[in-house]
């Protein structure tokens, strides 16, 4: 199983992105429970889910920063009309 691609994450809407983040965090929690009870079989899923979570959080932060930059340029043009 290959690691997920970030291009797939960038195609998600903001709502889908938030839903995916919650879903992956829940999967990581469930994996920790399985590991604690000794029923863990597919240990590679930790790596895949952590990788996926990092991608999701990165894209979320990129969008947040882009929005802030857009808002700040809008405010500057309103304050200094030329």
Secondary structure, DSSP 4 states (H G I P E B T S, - for coil): -PPPPHHHHHTS-HHHHHHHHHHHHHHHHHHHHHHHHT----THHHHHHHHHHHHHHHHHHHHHHHHHHHHHHHHHHHHS--
